[in-house]
């Protein structure tokens, strides 16, 4: 399959898993296949074909065994966000080898550094996102918890391919996390990251009772002096 065909195949297999993860007690986003497709495509478009083929194979294996990798991701997230609930469901998870733990840690180490840099460049976009570290979790699961929990559901083979791809991107001066975020804001209708950051500035300023002039997004004028 081509890269585009692999992405479509993956998203088509993931959607039923995501749609049904809470049974009949679903939330609004589980009824929105368009947004799900856009956001997952934004992520997988940054992967290479070898990593995509590996994950597509992982999904096929899980389906054949009657498993949902999306459900398993959310159970892994509960290890940090709901330890009591995790204890009730952890028996549903396949065992994770030491090698897989090392691969997950290696990928997250790179993603963490890249995310920290991204947040320095676009701090206002970070305000609308999840907390970065598991130690910062409150109402929302952190990026660390979310990403490592998803990585836990990939096979060792897929993790090896993905790690090699991310390192290859680094060697070429390309940023894995930045490209995913850039794709994501494009899917939301923004031209680029700068435009998304400016839009977030307008939202933040609006919350503070300040209007941002359309022709001068960095000019912040209080409402009471207009």
Residue frames as qw, qx, qy, qz and C-alpha x, y, z in Angstrom:
[[0.000, 0.885, 0.465, 0.000, 0.00, 0.00, 0.00],
 [0.309, 0.600, -0.060, 0.735, 1.02, 3.61, -0.52],
 [0.181, -0.011, -0.538, 0.823, 1.54, 5.91, 2.46],
 [0.416, -0.092, -0.013, -0.905, -1.88, 7.49, 1.90],
 [0.739, -0.138, -0.551, -0.362, -3.53, 4.07, 1.70],
 [0.521, -0.070, -0.721, 0.451, -1.82, 2.96, 4.92],
 [0.065, -0.034, 0.371, -0.926, -3.07, 6.06, 6.75],
 [0.607, -0.102, -0.221, -0.756, -6.63, 5.51, 5.54],
 [0.717, -0.089, -0.689, -0.054, -6.42, 1.84, 6.54],
 [0.338, -0.026, -0.661, 0.670, -5.19, 2.72, 10.04],
 [0.253, -0.039, 0.217, -0.942, -7.79, 5.41, 10.67],
 [0.679, -0.097, -0.429, -0.588, -10.57, 3.14, 9.39],
 [0.676, -0.128, -0.708, 0.156, -9.53, 0.45, 11.88],
 [0.227, -0.011, -0.540, 0.810, -9.05, 2.87, 14.77],
 [0.333, -0.246, -0.085, -0.906, -12.38, 4.67, 14.42],
 [0.734, -0.352, -0.478, -0.331, -14.62, 1.76, 15.56],
 [0.626, -0.155, -0.566, 0.513, -12.27, 1.22, 18.50],
 [0.100, 0.060, -0.245, 0.962, -12.50, 4.89, 19.47],
 [0.453, -0.281, -0.303, -0.790, -16.24, 5.14, 18.80],
 [0.792, -0.329, -0.448, -0.251, -17.03, 2.16, 21.03],
 [0.409, 0.289, -0.664, 0.555, -14.44, 2.56, 23.78],
 [0.204, -0.110, 0.560, -0.795, -17.03, 3.63, 26.41],
 [0.128, 0.371, 0.919, -0.042, -19.85, 1.39, 25.21],
 [0.030, 0.751, 0.570, 0.332, -23.08, 3.39, 25.18],
 [0.344, -0.856, -0.178, 0.343, -21.69, 6.02, 27.56],
 [0.627, 0.290, 0.212, 0.691, -19.92, 7.91, 24.78],
 [0.149, -0.664, -0.110, 0.724, -18.81, 11.55, 24.74],
 [0.465, 0.791, 0.101, -0.386, -19.40, 14.03, 21.93],
 [0.088, 0.688, -0.617, -0.372, -16.03, 13.56, 20.23],
 [0.365, -0.078, 0.923, 0.091, -16.83, 9.86, 19.78],
 [0.508, 0.617, 0.585, -0.136, -19.66, 10.86, 17.46],
 [0.248, 0.899, -0.147, -0.330, -17.44, 12.99, 15.20],
 [0.884, 0.062, 0.334, 0.322, -15.61, 10.76, 12.70],
 [0.487, 0.807, 0.043, 0.332, -14.53, 13.75, 10.59],
 [0.190, -0.892, 0.348, -0.218, -12.53, 15.41, 13.34],
 [0.819, -0.362, 0.438, 0.072, -11.12, 12.05, 14.42],
 [0.828, 0.393, 0.245, 0.315, -9.95, 11.34, 10.88],
 [0.287, 0.894, -0.107, 0.328, -8.39, 14.79, 10.52],
 [0.395, -0.809, 0.401, -0.167, -6.50, 14.66, 13.80],
 [0.850, -0.215, 0.461, 0.135, -5.22, 11.11, 13.37],
 [0.733, 0.575, 0.172, 0.319, -4.24, 11.82, 9.77],
 [0.035, 0.946, -0.234, 0.222, -2.34, 14.89, 10.99],
 [0.604, -0.605, 0.520, -0.005, -0.29, 12.59, 13.21],
 [0.846, 0.028, 0.503, 0.176, 0.24, 9.70, 10.84],
 [0.576, 0.809, 0.031, 0.114, 1.17, 11.93, 7.91],
 [0.071, -0.869, 0.482, -0.086, 4.46, 12.59, 9.73],
 [0.772, -0.276, 0.572, 0.033, 5.24, 8.87, 10.01],
 [0.177, 0.460, -0.727, -0.478, 7.17, 6.98, 7.36],
 [0.769, 0.091, -0.414, -0.478, 5.75, 4.01, 5.46],
 [0.499, 0.130, -0.827, 0.222, 7.66, 1.41, 7.48],
 [0.083, 0.003, 0.657, -0.749, 6.23, 2.68, 10.78],
 [0.605, 0.109, 0.006, -0.789, 2.74, 2.95, 9.31],
 [0.709, 0.133, -0.636, -0.274, 2.90, -0.58, 7.92],
 [0.295, 0.085, -0.842, 0.443, 4.02, -1.84, 11.33],
 [0.279, 0.079, 0.506, -0.813, 1.14, -0.17, 13.15],
 [0.680, 0.139, -0.279, -0.664, -1.38, -1.28, 10.53],
 [0.602, 0.098, -0.792, 0.006, -0.18, -4.83, 11.20],
 [0.042, 0.028, -0.733, 0.678, -0.54, -4.24, 14.97],
 [0.522, 0.094, 0.166, -0.831, -4.16, -3.21, 14.45],
 [0.720, 0.134, -0.548, -0.405, -4.87, -6.29, 12.34],
 [0.425, 0.077, -0.850, 0.302, -3.40, -8.53, 15.04],
 [0.165, 0.026, 0.572, -0.803, -5.44, -6.83, 17.76],
 [0.644, 0.113, -0.108, -0.749, -8.67, -7.10, 15.77],
 [0.664, 0.126, -0.716, -0.175, -8.02, -10.80, 15.15],
 [0.338, -0.031, -0.808, 0.482, -7.63, -11.27, 18.93],
 [0.310, -0.732, -0.576, -0.191, -10.76, -9.24, 19.74],
 [0.463, -0.467, -0.259, 0.707, -8.71, -6.45, 21.35],
 [0.183, 0.933, 0.216, 0.224, -9.09, -2.68, 21.09],
 [0.611, 0.104, -0.188, 0.762, -5.81, -0.78, 21.11],
 [0.109, -0.589, -0.033, -0.800, -7.70, 2.45, 21.84],
 [0.739, -0.597, -0.182, -0.256, -9.30, 0.89, 24.91],
 [0.849, -0.177, -0.208, 0.452, -5.89, -0.36, 26.03],
 [0.329, 0.426, -0.099, 0.837, -4.45, 3.15, 25.60],
 [0.382, -0.642, -0.032, -0.664, -7.10, 4.58, 27.93],
 [0.872, -0.443, -0.204, 0.037, -6.50, 1.84, 30.47],
 [0.703, 0.077, -0.189, 0.682, -2.79, 2.68, 30.44],
 [0.018, 0.576, -0.027, 0.817, -3.69, 6.33, 30.98],
 [0.671, -0.630, -0.188, -0.342, -5.66, 5.31, 34.08],
 [0.796, -0.110, -0.367, 0.469, -2.43, 4.09, 35.65],
 [0.316, 0.088, -0.205, 0.922, -1.67, 7.77, 36.28],
 [0.264, -0.304, -0.117, -0.908, -5.09, 9.45, 36.23],
 [0.774, -0.302, 0.029, -0.556, -7.15, 6.80, 38.06],
 [0.102, 0.422, -0.889, 0.143, -4.93, 4.23, 39.82],
 [0.519, 0.031, 0.720, -0.459, -7.89, 2.47, 41.43],
 [0.765, 0.485, 0.080, -0.417, -9.61, 2.08, 38.09],
 [0.411, 0.615, -0.662, -0.124, -6.36, 0.88, 36.56],
 [0.233, -0.271, 0.898, -0.256, -6.14, -1.91, 39.10],
 [0.679, 0.266, 0.518, -0.446, -9.60, -3.07, 38.03],
 [0.744, 0.625, 0.031, -0.235, -8.76, -3.20, 34.32],
 [0.005, -0.745, 0.635, 0.203, -5.02, -3.88, 34.07],
 [0.619, -0.080, 0.781, 0.027, -5.62, -7.61, 33.63],
 [0.681, 0.650, 0.316, -0.119, -6.94, -6.78, 30.15],
 [0.217, 0.889, -0.365, -0.170, -3.54, -5.43, 29.09],
 [0.915, 0.247, -0.230, 0.222, -0.84, -7.53, 27.45],
 [0.686, -0.580, 0.055, 0.435, 2.41, -7.68, 29.39],
 [0.348, 0.917, -0.181, 0.067, 5.05, -5.13, 28.40],
 [0.892, 0.020, -0.131, 0.433, 8.62, -6.34, 28.01],
 [0.458, -0.665, 0.047, 0.588, 11.65, -4.46, 29.29],
 [0.403, 0.063, 0.490, 0.770, 12.65, -3.86, 25.68],
 [0.027, 0.720, 0.544, 0.430, 9.31, -2.18, 24.93],
 [0.377, -0.856, -0.240, 0.259, 9.65, -0.02, 28.03],
 [0.492, -0.401, 0.257, 0.729, 13.07, 1.11, 26.82],
 [0.269, 0.333, 0.576, 0.696, 11.74, 1.91, 23.35],
 [0.145, -0.844, -0.488, -0.170, 8.80, 3.88, 24.74],
 [0.458, -0.761, -0.067, 0.454, 11.14, 5.83, 27.04],
 [0.472, -0.150, 0.391, 0.776, 13.53, 6.58, 24.17],
 [0.131, 0.555, 0.566, 0.596, 10.75, 7.92, 21.93],
 [0.283, -0.878, -0.385, -0.007, 9.18, 9.96, 24.72],
 [0.531, -0.527, 0.037, 0.662, 12.55, 11.50, 25.63],
 [0.293, 0.104, 0.442, 0.842, 12.84, 12.92, 22.12],
 [0.104, -0.670, -0.586, -0.445, 9.20, 13.98, 21.99],
 [0.430, -0.771, -0.341, 0.323, 9.47, 15.68, 25.38],
 [0.416, -0.367, 0.163, 0.816, 12.46, 17.78, 24.31],
 [0.128, 0.274, 0.557, 0.773, 10.72, 18.73, 21.06],
 [0.241, -0.751, -0.585, -0.187, 7.47, 19.61, 22.87],
 [0.441, -0.674, -0.200, 0.558, 9.33, 21.78, 25.37],
 [0.298, -0.155, 0.333, 0.881, 10.94, 23.67, 22.49],
 [0.020, -0.506, -0.659, -0.557, 7.61, 24.00, 20.69],
 [0.328, -0.796, -0.497, 0.103, 6.06, 25.54, 23.81],
 [0.384, -0.497, 0.018, 0.778, 8.85, 28.10, 23.98],
 [0.149, 0.058, 0.512, 0.844, 8.13, 29.13, 20.39],
 [0.359, -0.389, -0.488, -0.694, 4.31, 29.09, 20.69],
 [0.058, 0.000, -0.761, 0.646, 3.45, 29.60, 24.38],
 [0.498, 0.075, 0.173, -0.847, -0.14, 30.70, 23.81],
 [0.718, 0.089, -0.565, -0.396, -1.02, 27.52, 21.91],
 [0.381, 0.075, -0.852, 0.351, 0.29, 25.62, 24.91],
 [0.277, -0.062, 0.465, -0.838, -2.30, 27.34, 27.10],
 [0.741, 0.092, -0.071, -0.661, -5.08, 25.51, 25.28],
 [0.684, 0.229, -0.686, -0.095, -3.44, 22.12, 25.50],
 [0.866, -0.402, -0.296, 0.031, -2.82, 19.40, 28.06],
 [0.405, -0.822, 0.397, 0.043, -0.21, 19.80, 30.80],
 [0.511, 0.606, -0.605, -0.069, 3.11, 18.46, 29.61],
 [0.197, 0.315, -0.879, 0.300, 4.27, 16.33, 32.54],
 [0.565, -0.372, -0.727, -0.121, 2.37, 13.64, 34.44],
 [0.377, -0.274, -0.551, 0.692, 3.30, 15.44, 37.65],
 [0.090, 0.071, 0.013, -0.993, 1.26, 18.46, 36.48],
 [0.230, -0.333, -0.806, -0.432, -1.99, 16.58, 35.88],
 [0.280, 0.100, 0.464, -0.834, -5.26, 17.96, 37.12],
 [0.685, 0.368, 0.301, -0.552, -8.51, 17.83, 35.18],
 [0.753, 0.575, -0.239, -0.213, -6.73, 16.73, 32.00],
 [0.919, -0.136, 0.207, 0.306, -4.33, 13.86, 31.41],
 [0.180, -0.767, 0.364, 0.497, -0.86, 15.16, 30.56],
 [0.618, 0.635, -0.389, -0.252, 0.83, 14.87, 27.19],
 [0.004, 0.474, -0.872, 0.117, 3.32, 12.52, 28.84],
 [0.527, 0.053, 0.768, -0.361, 0.56, 10.19, 30.04],
 [0.721, 0.537, 0.148, -0.413, -1.33, 10.35, 26.75],
 [0.497, 0.674, -0.514, -0.186, 1.68, 9.77, 24.51],
 [0.037, -0.399, 0.906, -0.134, 3.38, 7.04, 26.53],
 [0.620, 0.139, 0.653, -0.412, 0.07, 5.23, 26.96],
 [0.749, 0.574, -0.040, -0.329, -0.44, 5.18, 23.20],
 [0.308, 0.636, -0.707, -0.040, 3.14, 4.09, 22.61],
 [0.412, -0.248, 0.826, -0.293, 2.52, 1.19, 25.02],
 [0.779, 0.322, 0.406, -0.354, -0.06, -0.19, 22.58],
 [0.581, 0.672, -0.406, -0.216, 2.39, -0.43, 19.67],
 [0.987, -0.039, -0.030, 0.156, 4.41, -3.58, 19.07],
 [0.574, -0.581, 0.298, 0.494, 8.16, -3.63, 19.65],
 [0.564, 0.232, 0.525, 0.594, 8.66, -3.83, 15.89],
 [0.137, 0.855, 0.364, 0.342, 6.56, -0.72, 15.28],
 [0.400, -0.898, 0.024, 0.182, 8.30, 1.16, 18.10],
 [0.652, -0.289, 0.391, 0.582, 11.71, 0.28, 16.65],
 [0.420, 0.480, 0.495, 0.590, 10.67, 1.57, 13.22],
 [0.076, -0.938, -0.279, -0.191, 9.14, 4.73, 14.64],
 [0.535, -0.750, 0.134, 0.366, 12.19, 5.50, 16.79],
 [0.601, -0.031, 0.457, 0.655, 14.46, 5.03, 13.78],
 [0.248, 0.702, 0.467, 0.478, 12.23, 7.36, 11.74],
 [0.267, -0.952, -0.146, 0.024, 12.19, 10.08, 14.42],
 [0.593, -0.554, 0.288, 0.508, 15.99, 9.90, 14.72],
 [0.521, 0.267, 0.512, 0.629, 16.31, 10.08, 10.94],
 [0.056, 0.893, 0.345, 0.284, 14.14, 13.20, 10.93],
 [0.455, -0.848, 0.055, 0.266, 16.36, 14.73, 13.61],
 [0.640, -0.212, 0.412, 0.613, 19.46, 14.00, 11.53],
 [0.333, 0.497, 0.503, 0.624, 17.83, 15.91, 8.67],
 [0.063, 0.004, -0.184, 0.981, 16.98, 18.85, 10.92],
 [0.451, -0.360, -0.480, -0.661, 13.27, 17.99, 11.02],
 [0.208, -0.159, 0.654, -0.710, 11.10, 18.04, 14.13],
 [0.184, -0.256, -0.936, -0.157, 8.62, 15.19, 14.57],
 [0.074, -0.570, -0.665, 0.476, 6.43, 16.93, 17.18],
 [0.079, 0.462, -0.060, -0.881, 6.42, 20.29, 15.37],
 [0.196, 0.061, -0.710, -0.673, 5.26, 18.73, 12.12],
 [0.166, -0.428, -0.888, 0.014, 2.39, 16.91, 13.85],
 [0.048, -0.615, -0.437, 0.655, 1.28, 20.13, 15.56],
 [0.087, 0.350, -0.340, -0.869, 1.58, 22.06, 12.31],
 [0.190, -0.164, -0.854, -0.456, -0.59, 19.49, 10.54],
 [0.143, -0.516, -0.792, 0.294, -3.11, 19.66, 13.38],
 [0.046, 0.585, 0.217, -0.780, -3.58, 23.44, 13.26],
 [0.138, 0.180, -0.592, -0.773, -3.84, 23.27, 9.48],
 [0.167, -0.331, -0.912, -0.173, -6.68, 20.77, 9.87],
 [0.097, -0.631, -0.588, 0.497, -8.38, 23.31, 12.13],
 [0.328, 0.852, 0.378, 0.152, -8.31, 25.86, 9.32],
 [0.247, -0.881, 0.179, 0.362, -5.20, 27.90, 10.16],
 [0.606, 0.746, -0.276, -0.009, -2.60, 28.72, 7.53],
 [0.619, 0.339, -0.574, 0.415, 0.32, 27.90, 9.78],
 [0.572, -0.374, -0.575, 0.449, 1.50, 27.83, 13.39],
 [0.170, -0.020, -0.151, 0.974, 1.96, 31.59, 13.58],
 [0.376, -0.310, -0.346, -0.802, -1.63, 32.23, 12.52],
 [0.667, -0.425, -0.609, -0.063, -2.85, 29.74, 15.12],
 [0.480, -0.228, -0.439, 0.724, -0.74, 31.44, 17.81],
 [0.055, -0.119, -0.038, -0.991, -2.18, 34.84, 16.87],
 [0.543, -0.392, -0.503, -0.547, -5.71, 33.42, 17.02],
 [0.647, -0.397, -0.585, 0.285, -5.00, 32.07, 20.49],
 [0.258, -0.038, -0.240, 0.935, -3.68, 35.51, 21.46],
 [0.312, -0.290, -0.262, -0.866, -7.02, 36.99, 20.42],
 [0.668, -0.421, -0.582, -0.194, -8.88, 34.42, 22.50],
 [0.570, -0.277, -0.486, 0.602, -6.73, 35.05, 25.57],
 [0.092, 0.049, -0.073, 0.992, -7.01, 38.82, 25.20],
 [0.442, -0.382, -0.441, -0.681, -10.76, 38.52, 24.71],
 [0.660, -0.433, -0.602, 0.124, -11.02, 36.59, 27.96],
 [0.440, -0.277, -0.317, 0.793, -9.19, 39.51, 29.59],
 [0.116, 0.860, 0.404, -0.289, -11.56, 42.08, 28.09],
 [0.142, -0.624, 0.372, 0.672, -9.04, 43.31, 25.50],
 [0.747, 0.606, 0.232, -0.146, -9.70, 43.58, 21.76],
 [0.515, -0.292, 0.531, 0.606, -7.06, 42.73, 19.19],
 [0.410, 0.652, -0.126, -0.625, -7.28, 44.80, 15.99],
 [0.902, 0.305, 0.306, -0.011, -7.73, 42.53, 12.93],
 [0.610, 0.748, -0.142, 0.219, -5.07, 44.39, 10.91],
 [0.158, 0.653, -0.583, 0.457, -2.63, 44.44, 13.79],
 [0.826, -0.312, -0.457, -0.109, -2.91, 41.21, 15.79],
 [0.621, -0.092, -0.464, 0.624, -0.14, 42.27, 18.13],
 [0.065, -0.324, 0.122, -0.936, -1.81, 45.62, 18.91],
 [0.328, -0.442, -0.819, 0.161, -3.89, 45.08, 22.04],
 [0.116, -0.338, 0.003, -0.934, -6.43, 47.81, 22.79],
 [0.073, 0.235, 0.806, -0.538, -8.64, 47.75, 25.90],
 [0.052, 0.590, 0.755, 0.281, -12.38, 47.79, 25.12],
 [0.165, -0.829, -0.427, 0.322, -13.02, 50.89, 27.20],
 [0.179, -0.613, 0.202, 0.743, -10.74, 53.13, 25.08],
 [0.290, 0.202, 0.735, 0.579, -12.20, 52.28, 21.67]]
